[in-house]
């Protein structure tokens, strides 16, 4: 396996069949929680927002709708799905986050969901993200943590998702534990008013997460088989479990952390 492969180079490339549907299913599972968390932080009229690794653009579009006379910049390495989103307050930018160059203190909100966990240089990227937040503004980051699959009583489901996470760590450097380190990672950058929330949707047949895992496992099957960690029969049994009307299980949660850049001292 190529140890330098990045998310989207081969695994989960936008050209792969079902990739747009996979991302939309993940968004459907977690968008409500993301909107609630950002609303609670006060995002609204006049805000300038940066949405990194914006994927299908569901969060970017929602932000554009609520900032009124503000602005939203959505960034991704591949913007074909973002180009399907049309809003006058949304600017789409194609870029690798490692090559972005915003002035310090540019944005009221810098947001990234399910991005940092997949980056090998995640700590360096987080430093830059924090620098782009204006005094008084917010940095909000969300990552996965598997809070259910590892303890599932269904053997095939447990084995398939355990193998998937290990394969992703070996192939693209995914760190499933990164989200659990928040908000300590934000405190290290001297952000204040730190907070953290965990959202864990239920996996049932035809639920957004069931659709997401079905498409993810199908796309990752060649890599999983090559890894030797799981058999095709086990993958097929896991897919059948995801489609079973009697299934009620857990998998990933979304760990979200937020912190605020201290306001500038009065008179500065």
Secondary structure, 3 states (H helix, E strand, C coil): CCCCCCCCCCCCCCCCCCHHHHHHHHHHHHHHHHHHHHHHCCCCCCCEEEEECCCCCHHHHHHHHHCCCCEEEEEECCCCCHHHCCCCCEEEEECCHHHCCCCCCCEEEEEEECCHHHCCCHHHHHHHHHHCEEEEEEEEEEEEEECCHHHCCCHHHHHHHHHHHHHHHHHHCCCCCHHHHCCHHHHCCCCEEEEEEEECCCEECCCHHHHHHHHHHHHHHHHHHHHCCCCHHHHHHHHHHHHCCCCEECCEEEEEEEEECCCCCCCC
